[in-house]
């Protein structure tokens, strides 16, 4: 066990990260962050947990699932703070996913602006219209808005 005196309490981590105690416990339960226990069974986090939490929050903001985040964090070292090279390697693995999400958001913005901008939501000209459920063959959800690599139109 490492020396816990230089570790942070859950309250300190919550204050420094801006993440509530409940979310920190949830992240720990999901294996996204790790704490050691003091002699009094209190959580003690290494300072490097702050970077992990910042990464988790940023990944959530762009729509990545906790499962995806957990898979990525599992590639980082647990016995020491990740290096710049560790973070660079991790971010490279998500580049294609993030590019696809950016493309989908831009297409959504552009298609909805034209439709909402006219104010009529015309079924004759609306790109989201689906007469006779023709789009069903492309899968569930809103395939018109999915990135083209996923079968969008």
C-alpha positions in Angstrom: 0.0 0.0 0.0 1.3 3.5 -0.8 1.7 6.3 1.7 -1.8 7.8 2.0 -0.8 11.1 3.6 -0.2 12.6 0.2 -3.5 11.3 -1.2 -6.8 13.3 -1.3 -10.0 12.6 0.6 -13.2 12.3 -1.3 -14.2 15.8 -0.1 -11.0 17.2 -1.5 -11.5 15.4 -4.8 -15.1 16.6 -5.0 -14.0 20.2 -4.3 -11.0 20.2 -6.7 -12.9 18.4 -9.6 -16.3 20.0 -9.2 -17.8 16.5 -9.2 -20.2 15.5 -6.4 -19.3 12.8 -3.9 -22.1 10.6 -5.2 -20.7 10.7 -8.8 -17.2 9.9 -7.4 -18.5 6.9 -5.6 -20.4 5.9 -8.8 -17.2 6.2 -10.9 -15.4 4.1 -8.3 -18.1 1.4 -8.4 -17.8 1.3 -12.2 -14.0 1.0 -12.0 -13.3 4.3 -13.7 -11.4 5.6 -10.7 -9.6 3.9 -7.8 -9.2 4.7 -4.2 -7.3 3.1 -1.4 -8.6 2.8 2.1 -7.2 4.4 5.2 -6.9 2.5 8.5 -10.3 4.1 9.3 -11.7 2.7 6.0 -12.0 6.2 4.4 -11.3 6.6 0.7 -8.0 8.1 -0.3 -7.4 9.0 -3.9 -4.0 9.6 -5.6 -3.7 13.2 -7.0 -3.7 11.7 -10.5 -7.4 10.9 -10.1 -8.1 14.5 -10.9 -6.9 14.0 -14.5 -9.0 10.9 -14.9 -12.1 12.7 -13.6 -11.5 15.6 -16.0 -11.1 13.0 -18.9 -14.3 11.3 -17.8 -16.3 14.5 -17.7 -14.9 15.7 -21.1 -15.7 12.3 -22.7 -19.2 12.4 -21.3 -19.8 15.9 -22.7 -19.1 14.6 -26.2 -21.5 11.7 -25.8 -19.2 8.8 -25.1 -20.7 6.1 -22.9 -19.3 5.1 -19.5 -18.5 1.7 -21.0 -16.3 3.4 -23.8 -14.7 5.6 -21.2 -14.0 2.6 -18.9 -12.4 0.6 -21.8 -10.2 3.6 -22.6 -9.2 4.2 -19.0 -8.4 0.5 -18.6 -5.5 1.0 -21.0 -3.8 3.5 -18.7 -1.5 2.5 -15.9 -3.0 2.1 -12.4 0.3 2.2 -10.4 1.4 5.7 -11.5 0.0 8.8 -13.2 -0.3 8.4 -16.9 2.3 10.0 -19.1 1.7 12.4 -21.9 2.3 9.5 -24.3 -0.3 7.4 -22.5 -2.9 10.2 -23.0 -1.9 10.8 -26.6 -2.3 7.1 -27.4 -5.7 7.0 -25.7 -6.9 10.1 -27.6 -5.8 8.7 -31.0 -8.1 5.7 -30.5 -11.1 8.0 -30.3 -10.3 10.3 -33.2 -12.4 8.4 -35.8 -15.4 8.2 -33.3 -15.2 11.8 -32.5 -14.9 12.8 -36.2 -18.0 10.7 -36.9 -19.9 12.4 -34.1 -18.9 15.9 -35.3 -20.1 15.0 -38.8 -23.4 13.8 -37.5 -23.9 16.9 -35.4 -23.1 19.2 -38.3 -25.5 17.4 -40.6 -28.2 17.5 -37.9 -27.6 21.2 -37.5 -27.7 21.9 -41.2 -30.8 19.8 -41.9 -32.8 21.1 -39.0 -31.9 24.7 -39.7 -33.5 24.5 -43.2 -36.5 22.7 -41.9 -37.2 24.7 -38.8 -36.1 27.9 -40.6 -39.0 27.7 -43.1 -41.5 27.2 -40.3 -43.7 24.8 -42.2 -42.1 21.4 -41.4 -43.5 20.4 -44.9 -43.8 16.6 -45.3 -43.2 17.1 -49.1 -39.7 18.7 -48.6 -38.6 17.6 -45.1 -35.5 15.5 -45.2 -36.7 13.7 -42.1 -40.0 12.6 -43.7 -40.3 8.8 -44.0 -43.3 7.9 -46.2 -44.3 4.2 -46.0 -41.4 3.7 -43.5 -38.9 3.4 -46.4 -36.0 4.2 -44.0 -36.7 1.2 -41.8 -34.3 -0.9 -43.8 -31.4 1.3 -42.5 -32.0 0.3 -38.9 -33.5 1.7 -35.8 -33.4 5.3 -34.6 -32.8 8.2 -36.9 -30.6 6.7 -39.6 -30.9 9.8 -41.8 -28.9 11.6 -39.1 -26.3 8.9 -38.5 -22.8 9.3 -40.0 -22.6 7.8 -43.4 -20.3 5.1 -42.2 -23.1 3.8 -40.0 -25.6 3.5 -42.9 -27.1 7.0 -43.0 -28.4 8.5 -46.2 
